[in-house]
Amino acid sequence: MATRTKTKRPTKAQRALLEWSASAPAGSPLKVDRDKRVIYGVRVIGRFSRNSHGLAEATGGTEYTRACMEQALALYEGAEVLDGHEQPGVKRANGGNDDVVGVLRNARLEGAGADECVRADLHYFGTHRRTAQVLEDVECGLGVYGLSHDARAGRERFDPAARRLVIESLANVKSVDLVRKPATNRNLWEAVQPMSTTLRQLLESRRPKWSKPRRKWADRLLEDDALAPAMDAPAELADGGDEDDALWNGFKAAIDKLFEKYSSGELDEKAVGKQVVEYLKAHKKLTGDDEPEEPVKEGAEDDDNADKKKADSDKTESVKETAALKHKLAVRELADDLGIRGDTVLLDTAERLPDLASARRLFERERARGGAPRSGGFAPGGSAASKAPADAAEFANSIRD
């Protein structure tokens, strides 16, 4: 005869955690060994529950943390599985002895993020009245039965962003019960989807499954302090939706939160626009068919643009310097061809003219006036040379006259 393990009597401060909500069928991946009377890998408790456990503001249900589930492994190991939850004011028949379906062994933590759960192997009594139905349920993938604990909370807190009761430890586990409507489990093998979540939780839970570039895009959002308030906006999730739908609901909730902040005056239109673009860009990278490139570090795009502008500017200056040098050499060659030497002022002025044709007209005019002036500044015959114009524009005008 199976015996009950004594547990510490809960104090008044310990919240009763009796899980109970809707289930749904699906194909079963569980292995059943009828000879050894074992169902391997049944879900004992999952990360999320739809129940608020008497906390009115917990409209997002309840969450069991990883630390809580790790601590509870010892409580689930060897725990009896009973047929149905004990109802308030109603005693189990025969003191509960006939209600023992089996025992849990090899309790372990599996999964990651939102998919984390405690699994164990259910060693069942082949003679129990419920056994035949449970085996048929598992082997045919009907998804009618599931496990749910009757426990007492140890440490707990309220998450205002997700409006969720968070259980950080269990004080004890009174029993693990076989029920038709488990709360954290959809059935003996599946998880129930939480009523609501946040974009942060969705990214954290899906991040391990993504490629390195997609993980980088998720990290870009998770590590941006400016985006943090919107990241924690509750996102309502439709039961049975796929992962991409769930992720889009998270992004939509975050973007809606930004518009709320704009309406209240907390953010201006420029800040909202920048963050919305960042969310939409990240969503496309995370859900697109093609593998994305890793995101550029914030600020690096501006640095790249600045470097490009500087490179373009340097290139332009280099081209200008090269053209100026070619023009200077061409002017000097022209002066040599025309026999003009020694007047540095005339040569410097010609070099500043816009083209070689203008320099030629300047030299030819000076020759027509009696030859190029010598370095002393006087034309042959003793007459003073014309005063050199102040700039190239003045020379150009004088040439056209």
Secondary structure, DSSP 4 states (H G I P E B T S, - for coil): ---PPP-PPPPTTSPEEE------------EEETTTTEEEEEEEEESEES--TT-TT-TT-EEE-HHHHHHHHHHHTTPEEEESPPPTT-PPGGGGGGGEEEEEEEEEEE--GGG-EEEEEEEE-TTSTTHHHHHHHHHTT----EEEEEEEESSEEEETTTTEEEE--EEEEEEEEEESS-SSBSSSS-BPPPSEEEHHHHHHHHGGGS-HHHHHHHHHHHT-GGGHHHHTSEEE--TT--HHHHHHHHHHHHHHHHHHHHHTTSS-HHHHHHHHHHHHHHHHHHH-SSPPPPPPPTTHHHHHHHHHHHHHHHHHHHHHHHHHHHHHHHHHHHHHHTT--S-HHHHHHHHTSSSHHHHHHHHHHHHHTTS---TTSB-TTSPBPPPPPSSHHHHHHHHH-
